[in-house]
Amino acid sequence: MSAGPTLRRALGPMDLLLLGVGCVVGAGVYILPGVAAAEYAGPAVTLSFLAAGGACGLTGICYAELSTAMPIAGASYSYVTRAFGPGAALWVGWMLTLEFLLAGAAVATGFASYLQSLLVALGHGLPSALVQAWDRPPVRRGRMPIWPPSPR
């Protein structure tokens, strides 16, 4: 039995690191949390970012320990499968899917904000019905609204 053609490694560790950073920061997802931290954390904004960096560092150390204890091509799903079984791993898999969906929505929100700013700078803009959230649904003639309007 001959082993057919194989793939050769084309991306190194630095390439993968830059790819991951580009995916996360590319759409400016961290602009809104930065603004929120500046407005609500006040003078402790530096401490809040240091605490978040420390939490990220500890998470990285935990994953490094897991990858040495279970030397398989691992991620959260495979670690949970080995530690707790397939039922818990199925739950973790669905939670990861939900996490990726929410992250995709956050990236889309950041991209839409940049696109709207670009269009306004070019003299074009999207209609307000597309860029603003509804406070209440439109009322059609002779019909009840889909849900009751919010009290004011």
C-alpha positions in Angstrom: 0.0 0.0 0.0 1.6 3.2 -1.1 1.1 6.4 0.7 -0.1 8.9 -1.8 1.1 12.5 -2.1 1.4 14.2 1.2 0.9 17.8 2.2 3.9 19.7 3.4 3.8 22.2 6.2 3.6 25.7 4.7 2.7 27.8 7.8 5.0 28.2 10.7 4.3 29.3 14.3 4.7 33.0 13.5 2.4 32.7 10.5 -0.3 31.1 12.6 0.1 33.6 15.4 -0.3 36.5 13.0 -3.3 34.8 11.3 -5.0 34.4 14.6 -4.3 38.0 15.7 -5.5 39.3 12.4 -8.8 37.4 12.6 -9.5 38.6 16.1 -8.5 42.3 15.7 -9.2 42.7 12.0 -12.7 44.1 12.3 -12.0 46.2 15.4 -14.0 44.1 17.8 -11.9 45.4 20.7 -12.8 49.1 20.0 -16.1 48.9 21.7 -14.9 47.2 24.8 -12.0 49.6 25.0 -14.4 52.6 24.8 -16.6 51.0 27.5 -13.6 50.3 29.7 -12.5 53.9 29.3 -15.9 55.3 30.2 -16.8 53.0 33.0 -13.5 51.9 34.5 -12.3 55.5 34.9 -8.7 55.8 36.2 -8.5 52.1 36.7 -8.7 51.3 33.0 -5.0 50.3 33.0 -5.7 47.9 35.9 -8.7 46.4 34.1 -6.6 45.7 31.0 -3.8 44.2 33.2 -6.4 42.0 34.9 -7.8 40.9 31.5 -4.2 40.2 30.2 -3.5 38.2 33.3 -6.6 36.1 32.9 -5.6 35.4 29.2 -2.1 34.4 30.3 -3.4 32.0 32.9 -5.8 30.5 30.3 -2.8 30.0 28.0 -0.8 28.3 30.7 -3.8 26.0 31.4 -4.0 25.0 27.8 -0.3 24.4 27.6 -0.5 22.1 30.6 -3.5 20.2 29.0 -1.6 19.8 25.7 1.4 18.3 27.5 -0.8 15.9 29.6 -2.8 14.8 26.5 -0.5 15.0 23.5 -3.2 14.6 20.8 -4.2 17.3 18.4 -6.3 19.0 21.0 -8.9 21.6 21.5 -11.6 22.0 24.1 -13.7 19.3 22.6 -10.9 16.6 22.7 -9.8 17.6 26.2 -13.4 17.3 27.6 -13.9 14.0 25.7 -10.8 12.5 27.5 -11.6 14.0 30.9 -15.4 13.7 31.1 -16.7 11.6 28.3 -18.6 12.2 25.0 -21.8 13.6 26.6 -20.0 16.5 28.2 -17.9 16.9 25.0 -21.1 17.2 23.0 -22.3 20.0 25.2 -18.9 21.8 25.0 -19.0 21.4 21.2 -22.4 23.1 21.0 -21.2 25.9 23.4 -18.2 26.5 21.2 -20.5 26.7 18.2 -22.6 29.3 20.0 -19.5 31.2 21.0 -18.3 31.3 17.3 -21.8 32.5 16.2 -21.7 35.3 18.8 -18.2 36.2 17.8 -19.2 36.3 14.2 -22.0 38.7 15.1 -19.6 40.9 17.0 -17.2 41.0 14.0 -20.2 41.7 11.7 -21.2 44.6 13.9 -17.7 46.1 13.9 -17.5 45.7 10.1 -20.9 47.3 9.6 -19.9 50.3 11.6 -16.7 50.7 9.6 -18.7 50.3 6.3 -21.3 52.9 7.4 -18.5 55.4 8.3 -16.9 54.8 4.9 -20.1 55.3 3.0 -20.9 58.5 4.9 -17.4 59.8 4.2 -18.0 59.1 0.5 -21.3 60.9 0.5 -23.5 57.9 0.6 -25.2 56.4 3.5 -27.5 53.5 4.3 -31.1 54.2 5.2 -31.7 54.7 8.9 -34.1 51.7 8.9 -31.0 49.5 8.2 -28.6 51.1 10.7 -30.7 51.9 13.7 -32.4 49.5 16.1 -36.2 49.6 16.3 -37.7 50.9 19.5 -41.1 49.4 18.5 -42.3 47.6 15.3 -44.1 49.5 12.6 -47.9 49.4 13.0 -49.7 48.3 9.9 -53.1 49.8 9.2 -55.9 47.8 10.7 -53.6 45.3 12.3 -52.2 44.9 15.8 -48.5 45.4 16.3 -46.4 42.2 16.5 -45.5 42.9 20.1 -46.6 45.7 22.4 -44.6 48.9 22.3 -42.3 49.7 25.1 -43.7 51.9 27.8 -42.3 55.5 27.9 
